[in-house]
């Protein structure tokens, strides 16, 4: 099934889950953003005959390794685990220029790490062994899926005034069977244009691979909005009253050519929706909202709670567990970041907090359209606490 059915009497809902690896490209990356000048490749690992050290250097007592500074960025406890358990994998990665450039890129670019797939071709595949170690035996000590140190620290991408447009390439396929979303219409819409009455790009039609490219303007938004670039959404229309349209908001302002790729739980059959526990359809004048947050390494992060302000006031959310099943016990523990709610047409603001400290780590403004699904993918708040 290639779209979310909207039956008249059958529960239906769309959820979204990042097909990410955080810095782990062991899984499919959810997208990439090319920002010139932020990261230079070719300065990292030493491959081929240059790899390793000379026999004399090896004989020295514990010489500092050139990659220790990068490993240290994950914390002292994580560093020790990596050196104890993943030493061989890390050494192998350092000996491969593409692998080490990729790891450096991920550390430097957090939370915009998806762009590293594009900046370092071949890096994700060769980094799999070292990433698998961090995400496996060292997961607890490296706080895997719980890295929030970049919140409030990372800089938004900088708009180049000489580049008025960007090519935004999207690829959508269905988690149920993996079929591409072929033949559907996509448009780029402004962040406040609820009905996409004046699209800024498109419509384009998703091809047989579920892909389309939109040429979107890269505006200087100016005050009171403190960021530049495209901060709106992609409107996916199904031209069928039995399906919900989707408003997929960008997670980071688009200022340059960008690819958003990966497998998403964009659609499911009514039977599947009933299986995950969704029992309520939006009443007239309301829409559905899907929320999830990724940490600094774009991992779907547990341990979060959401505060949501809608056009009619605060609303509570319902959380999913990691098996994409509704779990009412998670409302207090925040054991998963994937959640949904029903909301009235109009504006919405989502704030993500760490459940154990109630520290704000992410927030996003969006809009809700009746009889449609708004998809919000949160990233850690940027420097200065700027909200877009």
C-alpha positions in Angstrom: 0.0 0.0 0.0 1.5 3.3 -1.0 -0.5 5.8 1.1 -2.2 6.2 4.4 -5.8 5.2 4.0 -8.4 7.5 5.5 -11.4 5.1 6.0 -14.6 6.5 7.4 -14.8 4.1 10.3 -11.4 2.4 10.5 -8.5 3.8 12.7 -5.8 5.4 10.7 -2.5 7.2 11.5 0.8 7.9 9.9 4.0 7.8 11.9 7.5 8.7 10.9 10.7 7.2 12.1 14.2 8.4 11.1 16.0 5.8 9.1 19.1 7.0 10.7 22.2 5.8 12.2 23.2 9.0 13.9 26.8 8.9 13.3 26.1 5.3 12.4 25.5 4.9 8.8 25.1 1.3 9.5 21.5 2.1 8.8 20.1 4.1 5.9 20.6 7.9 6.3 17.5 10.0 6.4 18.9 12.8 4.3 21.8 15.1 3.6 22.4 18.8 3.4 25.4 20.2 1.4 26.8 23.2 3.1 29.9 24.4 1.4 32.8 25.3 3.6 31.6 23.6 6.8 33.8 20.6 6.5 36.8 19.8 4.3 37.5 16.1 3.5 40.9 14.6 2.8 42.5 15.7 6.1 41.8 12.7 8.2 42.7 9.1 8.0 45.9 7.9 6.4 45.4 5.1 3.9 47.6 2.7 2.0 51.3 2.8 2.6 51.0 5.9 4.8 48.8 4.1 7.4 50.1 3.3 10.8 53.4 4.4 12.4 57.0 3.4 11.8 58.6 0.6 13.8 60.5 3.1 15.9 57.3 5.0 16.7 55.5 1.8 17.6 58.2 1.0 20.1 57.6 4.3 21.9 55.6 4.1 25.1 51.9 4.8 24.3 52.4 7.6 21.7 49.3 9.7 21.3 47.2 8.5 18.4 46.0 11.2 15.9 42.4 10.3 16.3 42.1 10.4 20.1 40.8 13.9 20.1 37.8 12.8 18.0 37.1 9.8 20.2 37.3 12.0 23.3 34.4 14.1 21.9 32.0 11.3 23.0 33.1 11.6 26.6 35.7 10.0 28.8 33.7 6.8 29.7 32.9 6.3 26.0 36.5 6.8 25.0 37.7 4.2 27.4 35.1 1.7 26.2 36.0 2.3 22.6 39.7 1.9 23.2 39.0 -1.3 25.2 36.4 -2.9 23.0 36.6 -1.3 19.6 40.3 -0.7 19.3 40.8 -2.8 16.2 37.8 -1.4 14.4 38.8 2.2 15.2 42.4 1.6 14.1 41.1 0.0 10.8 38.9 3.0 10.3 41.7 5.4 10.8 43.8 3.6 8.2 41.0 4.3 5.7 40.8 7.9 4.5 37.1 7.7 3.6 36.2 6.1 6.9 38.1 8.6 9.1 36.9 11.6 7.0 33.4 10.4 7.6 33.8 10.0 11.3 35.4 13.5 11.6 32.6 14.9 9.5 30.0 13.4 11.8 31.6 14.8 14.9 32.1 18.3 13.3 28.6 18.6 11.7 26.4 17.3 14.5 23.4 17.4 14.4 23.5 17.9 10.6 25.3 14.7 10.1 23.3 13.4 7.2 25.2 15.7 4.9 28.3 13.6 5.5 26.9 10.9 3.3 27.2 13.4 0.4 30.4 15.1 1.5 32.3 11.9 2.1 31.3 9.4 -0.6 31.9 5.8 0.5 32.4 6.8 4.2 29.2 5.4 5.6 29.8 1.8 4.3 33.4 1.6 5.6 32.5 3.1 8.9 30.0 0.3 9.8 32.4 -1.9 12.0 33.5 1.0 14.2 30.0 2.4 14.4 28.5 -1.0 15.2 30.8 -1.3 18.2 29.8 2.1 19.6 26.1 1.3 19.0 26.5 -2.2 20.4 28.9 -3.1 23.3 29.7 0.5 24.1 26.1 1.8 23.7 25.5 2.5 27.4 28.8 4.1 28.2 28.7 6.2 25.0 25.1 7.2 25.8 24.0 6.0 22.4 20.7 7.7 21.3 21.1 10.0 24.3 23.7 12.5 23.1 22.5 16.1 23.6 25.7 18.0 24.2 25.2 19.9 20.9 21.9 21.4 22.1 22.3 25.2 22.2 25.8 24.9 20.7 25.5 24.2 17.0 25.2 27.0 14.4 22.5 27.1 11.9 23.6 26.8 8.2 24.6 30.0 6.7 22.7 31.3 3.7 24.8 32.4 0.7 23.2 35.6 -0.7 24.6 34.7 -4.2 22.6 31.4 -4.2 18.9 32.3 -4.5 17.6 28.7 -4.9 18.4 25.2 -3.9 17.7 21.8 -5.4 15.7 19.8 -2.8 15.6 16.1 -3.8 13.2 13.9 -1.8 12.8 10.2 -2.0 9.9 8.5 -0.3 9.2 4.8 0.1 7.0 2.8 2.3 8.1 0.9 5.4 5.4 -1.6 4.7 7.0 -3.6 1.9 9.5 -0.9 0.9 7.5 0.2 -2.2 8.4 3.6 -3.6 5.8 6.3 -3.4 5.5 6.6 -7.2 3.1 8.9 -9.0 2.2 11.2 -6.1 2.4 15.0 -6.2 4.8 17.0 -4.1 5.1 20.7 -3.5 7.2 23.0 -1.4 5.1 25.3 0.8 5.8 28.2 3.1 5.8 27.6 6.8 2.5 29.5 7.4 0.7 28.5 4.2 -1.7 26.0 5.7 -3.4 25.0 2.5 -0.3 25.5 0.3 -2.4 28.0 -1.7 0.8 29.6 -3.0 3.5 26.9 -3.3 7.0 28.1 -3.6 8.0 25.1 -5.8 6.2 22.4 -7.7 4.1 20.5 -8.1 6.4 17.7 -9.2 5.5 14.0 -9.5 7.4 11.3 -7.6 9.0 9.0 -10.2 9.1 5.2 -10.3 11.8 5.3 -7.6 9.7 7.6 -5.4 11.9 10.6 -6.1 11.4 14.2 -7.2 13.5 17.4 -7.2 12.0 20.8 -6.3 13.8 24.0 -7.0 13.1 26.0 -3.9 13.9 29.7 -3.1 16.4 30.3 -0.3 15.0 33.5 1.2 16.6 35.9 3.6 13.8 35.9 6.2 15.0 38.8 8.2 13.6 40.0 11.5 11.7 38.9 13.5 12.6 35.4 12.1 16.3 35.0 13.0 17.2 32.4 10.3 17.5 32.3 6.6 16.7 29.6 4.1 13.6 27.5 3.5 11.9 26.5 6.7 8.6 25.3 5.3 7.2 21.9 4.4 6.8 19.4 1.6 3.2 18.8 0.8 2.5 15.3 -0.4 -0.9 15.0 -2.1 -2.6 11.8 -3.0 -5.4 13.2 -5.2 -7.7 10.7 -3.5 -10.2 11.6 -0.7 -9.6 8.3 1.0 -6.0 9.2 1.7 -4.5 11.7 4.1 -2.2 14.3 2.6 1.0 15.0 4.4 2.9 18.1 5.5 6.5 17.1 6.1 8.4 20.0 7.7 12.1 20.3 7.1 14.2 19.7 10.2 17.0 22.2 9.4 16.6 25.3 7.2 17.5 24.5 3.6 20.2 26.9 2.3 21.9 24.8 -0.3 21.3 21.7 -2.5 19.8 19.0 -0.2 18.8 15.4 -0.5 16.3 13.8 1.8 16.4 10.1 1.4 15.6 6.9 3.2 12.8 4.6 4.2 10.0 6.1 6.2 6.9 4.6 7.9 4.9 7.0 5.7 2.0 4.8 5.1 0.3 1.7 6.3 -2.9 -0.2 5.8 -5.9 0.4 8.1 -5.4 -3.1 9.5 -1.8 -2.2 10.5 -2.9 1.0 12.1 -5.4 -0.9 14.2 -2.6 -3.3 15.2 -0.4 -0.5 16.6 -3.3 0.7 18.7 -4.6 3.9 17.0 -8.3 4.0 17.7 -9.2 7.7 17.1 -9.7 9.5 13.8 -9.5 13.3 13.7 -12.9 15.0 14.2 -14.0 17.8 11.7 -11.6 20.7 11.6 -8.7 18.8 13.1 -5.6 17.0 11.8 -3.0 14.5 13.0 0.5 15.4 14.1 3.4 13.0 14.1 6.4 14.0 16.2 9.9 12.5 16.8 13.2 13.9 17.9 16.8 12.9 17.0 19.8 13.6 19.2 23.1 15.2 18.2 23.9 12.1 16.1 20.4 11.9 14.6 19.4 8.8 16.6 15.8 8.5 17.5 16.1 9.4 21.1 14.4 7.9 24.1 13.9 9.7 27.4 11.9 12.6 26.1 8.6 14.2 26.9 6.8 16.7 24.7 4.9 19.8 25.5 2.6 20.9 22.7 0.8 24.2 22.3 -1.9 24.3 19.6 -4.4 27.0 18.3 -6.8 25.8 21.0 -4.2 25.6 23.8 -2.1 22.8 25.3 -2.6 19.3 24.1 -1.2 16.0 25.4 0.5 13.4 23.2 0.4 9.6 22.9 3.8 7.9 22.7 4.8 4.9 20.6 7.4 2.4 21.8 10.3 1.2 19.7 8.1 -1.4 18.1 5.8 1.3 16.8 3.1 0.3 19.1 1.0 2.8 21.2 2.1 2.5 24.8 0.2 4.5 27.4 2.8 3.7 30.0 5.3 5.9 28.3 3.5 9.1 28.9 5.4 9.7 32.1 8.7 7.9 31.4 9.3 9.2 27.9 10.9 6.0 26.8 10.6 6.8 23.1 10.6 10.0 21.2 7.9 8.9 18.7 4.5 10.4 19.5 1.3 11.7 17.9 -1.7 13.8 18.7 -4.9 15.2 17.2 -4.8 19.0 16.9 -7.0 21.8 15.5 -6.3 23.6 12.3 -3.7 26.3 12.8 -0.3 26.8 14.4 1.5 24.4 16.7 4.6 24.5 18.7 6.4 21.4 20.0 8.9 21.5 22.8 11.0 18.4 23.7 12.4 18.0 27.2 14.6 15.4 28.8 12.3 13.4 31.1 14.8 13.1 33.9 15.7 16.8 34.1 13.0 18.6 32.1 15.8 20.4 30.2 14.5 21.8 26.9 16.6 20.2 24.1 14.5 20.7 21.0 11.6 22.8 19.7 9.8 23.5 16.4 6.9 25.5 15.1 4.6 24.2 12.4 1.0 24.2 11.2 -1.8 21.7 11.2 -4.3 21.2 8.3 -7.6 19.5 8.8 -7.8 15.9 7.5 -4.0 15.8 6.9 -0.9 14.7 8.7 1.8 17.1 9.9 5.1 15.4 10.3 7.6 17.1 12.6 11.2 15.8 12.9 12.9 17.7 15.8 16.7 18.3 16.0 18.5 19.8 19.0 18.0 23.5 19.5 20.7 25.6 17.8 23.0 28.2 19.4 21.1 31.0 21.0 18.0 28.9 21.4 16.7 30.1 18.1 13.3 28.7 17.1 11.9 28.4 13.6 
